[in-house]
C-alpha cells in the first residue's frame, strides 16, 4: 500500500451561529488519511462528524457557519484558500460524497441516468453518446440494469437509490470518497449489500474513503483505521486493531460497552450516563469529564493533550497509558 | 413496477385526463387559441369594416351576433378580440413570471441582505393597489398593447416573487441540492436544473389563475377607457362600448361577456385540475 497522505486536516475549528450564540461544532480537529485507506469517523449525533465532512468539500451553509481556523490540505493544496471555481472542480472529480438518506439525496424530477451524466459532464468533456455510455456503465458497476437509465428516483427502492448515489459519487473516479452514514437509512440486509459494494469498488478504484457512522459494526467491516469523535474533537485515533483490541479513552470504552452482548443475559443496555455537552456551553477542561467514570479534579481544569500510547494510536486523555 | 419513462409529466397528464372538467377546459382553451391564431380565416367580416346602413342589427344568419352602432359585425369582433385578450393575458403573466421568478429565485437562494432588499421592494410594489398601478402606467405611457401587458403584469410580480422565494427556501435545504453542490455544479445550474423543476407545480397553477386575472384586468382597463384604442376589438372595450345601448340592444353585450366568462372559467378550472393532478398527496 502506498503511504502518501492524500488529505490532511490540521487544527480545524468550525462554528455555527444561532441566535447570537456560537456553537462550536468542530474544535481543533487533526486528521490525516492516506491513499487507499478507509477511515471510520465514529461518534454520537452532534459530535461534528458531518460538519467535518462538509468542511472538506466546503459546502457548509454559508450564512450560519464559519471555519474559524485550520487548514485542510488536499494533495498539498489548502482547500480553504482555493477560489470558488477551483473548488467546484475538486468537488466531484477529486472528492466525492455519498449522502445519508438516499430518499432525499436524488433530485426527484430528474432521471437517475441524467443525474449520473450531470456529474460526468461537469468534469470531463465527453460528447453526448460517450456521456450516456459512461453513465450506463456506472449503473452496471453498482448492479443496476442499464435499461433503468431513464427511470425516476421514485421508481427505485431505497437500496437501489443508495447504489445510484454511489454510482454518481464514483463516476469521476475520485481520489477521496466521503460517505456520510451511507447505510443508516437502509435496512440491515441492504446495508450489507451496500457495504460490500462500497468495499469492492474501493478496492477496484483504490479510492481513499472517510466513512462517517455511529455503527461500530460497520466500521469493523470495512475500515482500516478509526477516529472516535466527541464534542467536536477526536478523542481517540488508531488502527482498527488498536481501537477494537486496546481502546484507551473512557468514551471509547463506553461506546464499546454499550453494544449488547448476545451471550450475556441482561435486561438493560449499558449506557454512558449523561448527555453530550451543549456545544454552545462546553464544560471547562476535558469535554467528556462530566460523564467520565474515571474523572479526577484535574480533568476539569484544562483540556487534555493528545497522548501517543503506541505508534499511530493517539488518545486525548490524561489517564492514557497509566491505567 | 411502473412502465419505463413514466415521467412526472406523463403521470400528471393521465391524472388530468381523469378530471373531466379540467380536461374539457383545456380542450376549450385550445379551441380559443386556434380561433385567435386563425381569426383571419374564421371571421366573416373585417373587425373595422363599418357599414352605416346596417347598424344595430339583431342576430341573423348574415351577422350571427348582430352588428354594433357602426354596423360592424360583432361575431368577427369577438373572434378578433380573442387575439388581444389571450395574448395580453398570457404575455402579462409571462412577463410577471419571468421578472418575479428571477427576483424570487435570487432572494430565496442567496438569502441575507439580497433577500431583504428584493423582498422589501416587492412589499412596496404590493402596497400600491394593483388596478391603480395599472391605471397609472397606462395613463402615463399611453395605451399601446405593450404598455397594457406591462401594466397588467407588473402588479402581479410580487406575488410570483413571493411564491417562488418560498418554494426555493423549502427546496434549497433538501439533501439533493447539497448533493448537487457536492458534485461541483455552480449556482446557476443548481437553480435552473434542480430547484426550478422541483417548484414548477405550484407556479404552473398560480400562472393559470394569473392569466384569468390578467384577462379580467385588461377587460376592466378597457372598460374604463384605458384599454386599446378603437377600432381594435377587445372584449372589455366592446362591453364598454355597449353601455350606451344596453336598454334597447342588450344582445350586443352578451357575446363579449360570455367570451370573457368562458375563458376565465376554463383557465380557473384548468388551474384547479392541475393543482390536483400535481399534488402528490392526491395520487393513487
Interface residues (C-beta under 8 A of the other chain):
Chain A: X57 X59 X63 X88 X89 X90 X91 X92 X93 X96 X97 X99 X100 X101 X104 X105 X106 X107 X108 X109 X110 X111 X118 X119 X122 X123 X147 X150 X151 X152 X155 X165 X168
Chain B: X1 X2 X4 X5 X6 X7 X8 X111 X112 X174 X175 X176 X178 X179 X180 X181 X182 X183 X184 X185 X186 X193 X194 X197 X198 X200
